């Protein structure tokens, strides 16, 4: 049965609108099962409190590191002054020019060096202890995060399975009903329904693949679908019989595609025979036509 262009356009719009409504409905189905909340698993393992402690400890670690660096710099400078004063006083003693002022400066530099050295040891010890606690806390948080992630992943996979089952319970019956209607009533309406339900199932399949393996899976599916499409086109559209009839309709040689005229018996390009005698009326008709254009047999 032939259909007008407007009927075909309306049928296509019918499929598009149904598909958009169904996709929106499928998205609403995702809200029926309870979606797992990642924060719940963080609270379950006490990760949130540990993260707050980690933040405070990191700030303290940063401050203590700055104090430690400053103490180290002060120690370097105090050591430089102390070594200089000690050498100066030693030389003065060996030359007999030592004075009380040089001795006082030397002893003062020594006391300052010792004081700064003990400050450095205290700052270093405080920083190392805090840093060690921070590393232990980081290790504990990482361990608990791994457990929380594993449990959340299991819960999320179960949620996705429930959503997929709900979507299939919606899409598969529509596809089966459309298929049964198409087998009983072959018209543009049932063809539109089967196209809609097929596209809906393809959408579900692509969604499942994308959520599972994302780009890699979609690429593999696309490559497989492309190969199937190429095979179908090669088998159906590029069949020799179809190619021959298409070329004959375009006034071309069925064999090489060279332009020919109606009175040509052989192709001037490849020499292929273009006409044959009809068995019923005896008229010369183009080769590879199923019916004679003169007698219809």
Secondary structure, 3 states (H helix, E strand, C coil): CCCCHHHHHHHHHHHHHHHHHHHHHHHHHCCCCCCCCHHHHHHHCCHHHHHHHHHHHHHHHHHHHHHHHHHHHHHHHHHHHHHHHHHHHHHHHHHCCCCHHHHHHHHHHHHHHHHHHHHHHHHHHHHHHHHHHHHHHHHHHHHHHHHHHHHHHHHHHHHHHHHHHHHHHHHHHHHHHHHHHHHHCCCHHHHHHHHHHHHHHHHHHHHHHHHHHHHHHHHHHHHHHHHHHHHHHHHHHCCHHHHHHHHHHCCECCCCCCECCCCCCECCCCCCECEEECCCCCCEEECCCCCCCCCCC
